[in-house]
Amino acid sequence: MNQASAFLRFERVSFRKMKPIADIIRHKKVDVAEKTLSVMPRSTSRIMLKLLRSAMANAENNAEIGDVEALWVSRVDVGPGPTMKRMRFKARGRVALMRRRTSQVRIVLEEMPETAPSRGSRAGSKGRSKLPGIEVKGG
């Protein structure tokens, strides 16, 4: 199965703000994820949209995947990056530590499988239970 990915490192946004956006687009088709990100009112969605488009371009050019519309977002990993520490001067000669957090994001796109296995289908389970050695009566 062909894959394409894109990385974003040292983005000056806390990963706590990026994580909910990543949860929204995970396991969706590329066109649905792109439309969803384009209408979201959060500033981090613009960053994620740019990264998604970069992954789509990588799939088209580097991974040589023919149909970009047949891709889906298989993985979105969001984690903390390095924290920049700055000082803020307070009253009475004291100093407080300011933490400027960064984030790192990875998006992996894959081709949709030809036949998706149906979850929860009961085909072929008539007269059988999930436990071995136990018969279901009246089925």
N, C-alpha and C positions, 0 to 999 in steps of 0.2 A: 504494500500500500504506500503510495507516494505521500510525502509530507513536505510542508514548507513552514518555516518559522520566522519570527522576527523578535528582536530583543530591544528592550528599552532600559537603559541603566542610568543611574544618578539623576533621575527626574526629581525636581524640587517640590514634590508633593508627598505628603505622608502616605504610607501604604495603607493606612486605615481608611483613607478617603478613596483609594483606588479599588480596594477589595469588593465593595458592593457593586461597582460597575462591572468588574470581572465576573461576578456571580450571575449577573443578568445575561451576559452574552455567551456564557459557557454552554456547550453542546447545542448550539443553534447553527442554522445554515448561515453562510457568509452574507448573503443579501439581506436576510432578516436582521442579523446582528448589525450590519451597516446602517440600515434604516432606523433601528432602535437607538443606536448611538447618536445618529444625526439629529434626532428630535429631543434628546434628553437635555434638561436645563443645567446640568452640572458641568463645571469646568473640567473635571477629570474625564468626562466622556469625550471631549474634543481630543485629549491626549490619546485615549484608547482608540478612537476612530482613526487617528493618524497612524497608529501602530498596526491596526487591522488592515488598513490600505497598503501599508508597507509589506505585510505578510502576504497579501494577495498579489502584489507585484513580484515578490520573491517566488511565489508559486508559479506565476506565469513565465518568468524569465529564467530563474535558476533551476527550479525543480522540473521544468518543462511539463507542467500539467496543462493539458489542452483546455479544458473547460473550467474556468475559475468559478463559475456559478454552481458547479457540482461539489464545492468544498463545504466543509462544516468545521466549526471551531471545536477541536477535540480537547485542547488543553489551554488554560489560562492560569499561569502561575504569577502571583503577586507576592513580593516579599520586601522586607526592609533593606534599604541600602545603607551606606555609611552615614552617620549623623555628624553634622557640623556643629561644633560647640562654640558658642559665642558668649561674651559676658555682657551683662546689663548692670549698670551702676545704680545703686539704690541709696536710700537715705543713710546718714550716719557712717558713711564710708564703707558700706557693705556692697557685696557683689552677688548677683544672682546669675545662675547658669541658664542660658537659652539654648535649647536643642532645636536645630533646624534639620528636620528629618527628610530623608530621600527614599525613593522606592525603586524597585527593579521589577520589570514585567516581562514575561515571555508568553507569546501566543503561538500555538501550533495548529496549523490547518491540515486536514486530511481529506482525501476523497471519500465520498459517500459510498458505503458498501453496496454491492449489486443487490443482494437479497438481505434485508435486515431481518434478524430473527425476531419472531413475535414473542413478546414476553407475556406470560400469563395465559397462553393458549392451552386449552385442555384437550387438544387433539391427541388421540391415542391413550388417554388416561382412564378410559371407561373400564370400570371393574377393578381398578388398581388403586391402591392408596400410596401415599408417599413413603410409608414405612414398609420395609421388606417383610414378607411373610404374613401380611394382614390383608384379607380380601374385603372389599366393600360390597355389601349386599344391596340389591335393588338398583344397581347402577346401570 
